[in-house]
């Protein structure tokens, strides 16, 4: 019997074209259960104990594969080829101009209308972990090159969910991958994240224009964006700040502190006082998009119940929004070329504070 057969899975429905969709489950000795779908390599649910040992789902989600395909929330999806936005849905690479799928006003957002989050990924036997692979053809979303991507999910006994990404291409292309889970550590499906205490190890963030394209780097000091020492989200969401008004809350990329090496380092944490649950984010990436679910109100959630505003918090590790249209060296850092391998390691560790 191969190792994939030992990884629990179950049917979850079908796509409009009739393709079957499945759910795969990772567990650990704490009773944690992480469920992932081959649709979009999506993190569907994560049951984790609170300080009293009671399990609850700390991820927002939808009920069916069809709901994930129809929604504009990107809940739990693996985002590509480009996470976040590309301004004007266009870029120039090696002297060639490319036009992309405009799926948010004049911009490309999260890979376009049919990004990686809506693709059916191939599941690979991987010794009890879960590896999913996807081939993105030339012209996908308007991007050049054939790109092969894989992501490997592992759940450790200490509550760490590790996402290992790799990708290769046969032609130069921008590539920026991330995962888009919405966390609500209370485990209460009808609550918001205003009481969550957020810490981000960053001295600067990217201010945005009215279309959410970066304008430049701003110091967090003395502003609502300073989470270096931890702060409840509700108080910061209520802070009068032009950038918060523009985005309807936080939807900004933080420029993370450099560690002096390429190894993953702890960049953020979230604590929910009532349950005692704590989320710690570790990554080798330079950017962290903080999104507070500003437009979730009325969106379909679990069991058909609509979400409330700020129902979930996303901490998306990756490159910078619109980085492919920035000057050097940022432009070239956003390009994957033939013979090179894109790599990323991001970890979400969930535990309980005493």
C-alpha positions as CSV (number, residue, x, y, z in Angstrom):
1,X,0.0,0.0,0.0
2,X,1.5,3.4,-0.9
3,X,1.7,6.3,1.5
4,X,-0.9,8.3,-0.3
5,X,-3.4,5.6,0.5
6,X,-2.7,6.1,4.2
7,X,-3.5,9.9,3.8
8,X,-7.3,10.1,4.5
9,X,-9.3,11.6,1.7
10,X,-12.9,11.8,0.7
11,X,-15.0,13.0,-2.3
12,X,-16.2,16.6,-2.0
13,X,-18.3,17.1,-5.2
14,X,-17.6,18.0,-8.8
15,X,-16.7,21.0,-10.9
16,X,-19.1,22.4,-13.5
17,X,-17.3,20.3,-16.1
18,X,-17.8,17.1,-14.1
19,X,-14.3,16.7,-12.7
20,X,-14.4,15.2,-9.2
21,X,-12.9,17.2,-6.3
22,X,-11.5,15.6,-3.2
23,X,-10.5,16.6,0.3
24,X,-7.3,15.4,2.0
25,X,-6.7,15.4,5.7
26,X,-3.4,15.9,7.7
27,X,-3.6,15.1,11.5
28,X,-1.2,15.2,14.5
29,X,-1.2,13.8,18.0
30,X,-2.7,17.0,19.4
31,X,-6.0,16.2,17.6
32,X,-5.3,18.9,15.0
33,X,-6.9,18.2,11.6
34,X,-6.0,20.2,8.5
35,X,-8.1,19.6,5.4
36,X,-6.9,20.5,1.9
37,X,-8.6,20.2,-1.4
38,X,-7.1,19.5,-4.8
39,X,-9.2,22.4,-6.1
40,X,-6.9,25.3,-5.8
41,X,-4.6,23.5,-3.4
42,X,-7.0,25.1,-0.9
43,X,-6.7,25.1,2.8
44,X,-10.4,24.3,3.6
45,X,-10.3,23.8,7.4
46,X,-8.0,23.6,10.4
47,X,-9.4,22.2,13.6
48,X,-7.2,23.3,16.5
49,X,-7.7,23.0,20.3
50,X,-8.2,26.0,22.6
51,X,-6.8,26.3,26.1
52,X,-9.5,23.9,27.4
53,X,-8.7,21.4,24.7
54,X,-11.9,22.1,22.7
55,X,-11.5,21.8,18.9
56,X,-12.8,24.4,16.5
57,X,-12.2,25.4,12.9
58,X,-9.9,28.4,12.8
59,X,-10.3,29.0,9.0
60,X,-13.1,30.6,7.1
61,X,-14.5,28.7,4.2
62,X,-17.3,27.8,1.9
63,X,-19.4,24.6,1.8
64,X,-18.9,23.3,-1.7
65,X,-16.3,23.4,-4.6
66,X,-18.9,25.4,-6.6
67,X,-18.9,28.1,-3.9
68,X,-15.1,28.3,-4.1
69,X,-15.3,28.7,-7.8
70,X,-18.0,31.4,-7.7
71,X,-16.6,33.4,-4.8
72,X,-14.3,36.4,-5.0
73,X,-12.8,35.8,-1.6
74,X,-9.9,33.5,-2.5
75,X,-10.5,31.6,0.7
76,X,-7.6,29.3,1.5
77,X,-6.5,29.2,-2.1
78,X,-3.0,28.8,-3.5
79,X,-2.5,32.1,-5.4
80,X,-0.6,32.3,-8.7
81,X,0.9,33.1,-11.0
82,X,1.0,36.4,-9.3
83,X,-0.2,37.0,-5.8
84,X,-1.6,40.4,-5.1
85,X,-1.9,43.1,-7.9
86,X,-0.1,44.1,-11.0
87,X,-1.0,47.7,-11.9
88,X,-2.7,48.2,-15.3
89,X,-2.6,44.5,-15.8
90,X,0.6,44.9,-17.8
91,X,4.4,44.7,-17.6
92,X,7.5,44.8,-19.8
93,X,10.0,41.9,-19.6
94,X,13.2,41.8,-21.7
95,X,11.8,44.5,-24.0
96,X,8.5,42.7,-24.6
97,X,5.2,44.2,-23.4
98,X,2.6,41.8,-21.9
99,X,-1.1,42.5,-21.2
100,X,-2.7,40.4,-18.5
101,X,-6.2,39.5,-17.4
102,X,-7.9,42.6,-15.9
103,X,-10.1,41.1,-13.1
104,X,-10.1,44.0,-10.6
105,X,-10.8,47.4,-12.2
106,X,-7.8,48.0,-14.4
107,X,-5.5,45.6,-12.6
108,X,-4.7,41.9,-12.4
109,X,-5.4,40.5,-8.9
110,X,-4.3,37.1,-7.6
111,X,-3.5,35.6,-11.0
112,X,-6.6,36.7,-12.8
113,X,-10.2,35.4,-13.0
114,X,-8.9,31.8,-13.5
115,X,-5.8,31.8,-11.3
116,X,-4.3,28.8,-9.6
117,X,-7.0,29.0,-6.8
118,X,-9.6,27.7,-9.4
119,X,-7.4,25.0,-11.0
120,X,-7.6,21.3,-10.2
121,X,-4.2,20.3,-8.9
122,X,-2.6,16.8,-9.3
123,X,-2.1,15.0,-6.0
124,X,1.2,13.2,-5.6
125,X,2.2,10.3,-3.3
126,X,4.5,11.8,-0.7
127,X,5.0,9.7,2.4
128,X,2.0,10.9,4.4
129,X,2.5,14.6,3.5
130,X,0.5,16.1,0.8
131,X,2.1,17.4,-2.4
132,X,0.1,19.0,-5.2
133,X,1.3,19.9,-8.7
134,X,0.0,22.1,-11.4
135,X,1.2,22.9,-15.0
136,X,0.4,26.4,-16.0
137,X,0.5,26.8,-19.8
138,X,2.0,29.6,-21.9
139,X,-0.5,32.5,-22.0
140,X,-2.2,31.5,-18.7
141,X,-3.7,34.8,-17.5
142,X,-1.6,36.5,-20.2
143,X,1.8,35.4,-18.6
144,X,4.6,34.1,-20.8
145,X,6.2,30.6,-20.4
146,X,5.0,27.2,-19.4
147,X,5.4,27.0,-15.6
148,X,5.3,23.9,-13.4
149,X,4.4,24.4,-9.8
150,X,4.3,22.2,-6.7
151,X,3.4,22.8,-3.1
152,X,4.0,20.3,-0.3
153,X,2.0,20.5,2.9
154,X,3.2,18.9,6.2
155,X,1.7,19.1,9.7
156,X,4.1,18.6,12.6
157,X,3.3,17.5,16.1
158,X,4.0,21.0,17.5
159,X,1.1,22.4,15.3
160,X,3.3,23.7,12.5
161,X,1.8,23.6,9.0
162,X,4.7,24.0,6.5
163,X,4.1,25.0,2.9
164,X,7.1,24.2,0.6
165,X,6.8,25.7,-2.8
166,X,8.8,25.1,-6.0
167,X,8.4,26.1,-9.6
168,X,10.2,26.0,-12.9
169,X,9.7,27.7,-16.3
170,X,10.8,27.3,-19.9
171,X,10.7,31.1,-20.6
172,X,11.2,34.2,-18.4
173,X,8.1,35.1,-16.5
174,X,7.0,36.9,-13.3
175,X,6.2,34.6,-10.5
176,X,4.9,35.4,-7.0
177,X,3.1,32.7,-5.0
178,X,1.2,32.8,-1.7
179,X,-1.4,31.0,0.3
180,X,-4.6,32.9,1.2
181,X,-6.2,31.4,4.4
182,X,-8.5,33.6,6.5
183,X,-7.8,33.0,10.1
184,X,-10.3,33.5,13.0
185,X,-8.6,32.0,16.0
186,X,-11.8,32.3,18.1
187,X,-13.3,29.3,16.2
188,X,-16.6,31.2,16.3
189,X,-18.0,31.4,12.8
190,X,-20.0,34.5,13.3
191,X,-17.4,36.6,15.1
192,X,-14.8,39.1,13.8
193,X,-11.1,39.4,14.4
194,X,-11.2,42.8,16.1
195,X,-10.1,41.3,19.5
196,X,-7.1,39.5,17.9
197,X,-3.7,40.9,19.0
198,X,-1.4,41.2,16.0
199,X,2.4,41.5,15.9
200,X,4.4,42.1,12.7
201,X,8.2,42.4,12.6
202,X,8.3,45.2,10.1
203,X,9.5,48.8,10.2
204,X,7.8,49.8,7.0
205,X,4.8,49.1,4.8
206,X,3.7,50.1,1.2
207,X,1.2,52.9,0.9
208,X,-1.3,52.4,-1.9
209,X,-3.2,54.5,-4.4
210,X,-7.0,54.4,-4.9
211,X,-6.6,51.2,-7.0
212,X,-4.4,49.6,-4.2
213,X,-1.2,49.8,-6.2
214,X,1.9,50.7,-4.1
215,X,2.9,54.4,-4.1
216,X,6.0,54.0,-2.0
217,X,7.5,52.9,1.3
218,X,6.3,54.4,4.6
219,X,7.6,54.2,8.1
220,X,5.2,52.5,10.5
221,X,6.3,54.6,13.5
222,X,3.6,56.5,15.2
223,X,0.9,55.1,13.0
224,X,-1.9,52.6,13.0
225,X,0.4,50.3,11.0
226,X,2.9,49.9,13.8
227,X,2.5,46.3,15.1
228,X,6.0,45.8,16.2
229,X,5.0,45.4,19.8
230,X,1.6,43.9,19.3
231,X,-1.8,45.6,19.3
232,X,-5.5,44.6,19.2
233,X,-6.8,44.9,15.6
234,X,-10.1,46.6,16.6
235,X,-8.4,49.6,18.0
236,X,-6.2,50.0,15.0
237,X,-9.1,49.5,12.5
238,X,-10.8,52.4,14.2
239,X,-7.7,54.7,13.9
240,X,-8.3,57.7,11.6
241,X,-5.8,57.1,8.8
242,X,-6.2,57.9,5.1
243,X,-4.7,54.6,4.1
244,X,-7.2,52.6,6.3
245,X,-10.1,54.7,4.8
246,X,-8.8,54.0,1.3
247,X,-8.7,50.2,1.8
248,X,-11.6,49.8,4.2
249,X,-9.2,48.5,6.8
250,X,-5.8,46.8,6.4
251,X,-4.9,45.6,2.9
252,X,-1.3,46.5,2.8
253,X,2.1,44.8,2.3
254,X,4.7,45.0,5.0
255,X,8.3,45.2,4.1
256,X,9.7,42.6,6.6
257,X,12.9,43.0,8.4
258,X,15.8,41.2,6.8
259,X,17.5,38.5,8.9
260,X,20.8,38.6,7.1
261,X,20.2,35.2,5.4
262,X,17.8,33.3,3.3
263,X,16.4,31.0,6.0
264,X,12.8,31.3,7.2
265,X,12.4,33.6,10.2
266,X,9.4,34.5,12.5
267,X,7.7,37.5,11.0
268,X,4.3,37.8,12.7
269,X,2.1,36.4,15.4
270,X,-1.6,36.6,16.3
271,X,-3.1,35.9,19.7
272,X,-6.8,35.5,20.5
273,X,-7.3,36.1,24.3
274,X,-10.6,34.3,24.8
275,X,-9.5,31.0,23.3
276,X,-5.8,31.3,24.1
277,X,-5.0,30.2,20.6
278,X,-1.9,31.8,19.0
279,X,-0.7,31.7,15.4
280,X,3.0,32.3,14.5
281,X,4.0,33.0,10.9
282,X,7.5,32.1,9.7
283,X,8.7,32.7,6.1
284,X,11.7,33.3,3.9
285,X,9.9,35.9,1.9
286,X,10.4,39.7,2.0
287,X,6.8,40.8,2.0
288,X,3.7,40.0,4.1
289,X,0.3,41.2,3.0
290,X,-2.0,41.9,6.0
291,X,-5.7,41.8,5.0
292,X,-8.5,42.2,7.6
293,X,-11.4,40.9,5.5
294,X,-12.7,44.3,4.8
295,X,-15.2,43.2,2.2
296,X,-16.4,39.9,3.7
297,X,-19.7,41.2,4.9
298,X,-22.5,39.1,3.3
299,X,-20.1,36.7,1.6
300,X,-21.2,33.0,1.9
301,X,-19.5,31.2,4.8
302,X,-19.9,27.8,6.4
303,X,-23.3,26.2,6.3
304,X,-24.6,29.0,4.0
305,X,-24.2,31.6,6.8
306,X,-23.0,35.0,5.6
307,X,-19.8,36.3,6.9
308,X,-19.5,39.5,8.9
309,X,-17.1,42.3,8.1
310,X,-13.5,41.6,9.4
311,X,-14.5,38.0,10.0
312,X,-11.0,36.7,9.1
313,X,-7.3,37.8,9.0
314,X,-5.0,37.0,6.1
315,X,-1.2,37.1,6.4
316,X,0.1,36.3,2.9
317,X,3.8,35.8,2.5
318,X,5.4,36.6,-0.8
319,X,6.9,39.4,-2.9
320,X,5.6,42.9,-3.2
321,X,2.5,44.0,-5.0
322,X,3.3,45.3,-8.5
323,X,6.9,44.4,-8.0
324,X,7.4,43.4,-11.6
325,X,6.7,47.1,-12.5
326,X,9.2,48.4,-10.0
327,X,12.8,49.5,-10.8
328,X,15.8,47.4,-10.4
329,X,16.7,45.3,-8.4
330,X,13.0,44.6,-7.5
331,X,11.9,44.0,-11.1
332,X,14.5,41.2,-11.8
333,X,13.9,39.7,-8.3
334,X,10.3,39.1,-9.4
335,X,11.3,37.1,-12.6
336,X,11.7,33.4,-12.8
337,X,14.1,32.4,-15.6
338,X,14.7,29.0,-17.3
339,X,17.2,26.9,-15.4
340,X,16.3,28.5,-12.1
341,X,13.9,27.2,-9.4
342,X,11.4,29.4,-7.5
343,X,11.4,28.4,-3.9
344,X,9.5,29.5,-0.9
345,X,9.0,28.1,2.6
346,X,6.2,29.5,4.8
347,X,5.0,28.1,8.1
348,X,1.8,28.6,10.1
349,X,2.2,27.3,13.7
350,X,-0.9,27.2,15.9
351,X,-0.6,26.6,19.6
352,X,-2.1,27.8,22.9
353,X,-0.7,30.4,25.4
354,X,-0.8,29.3,29.0
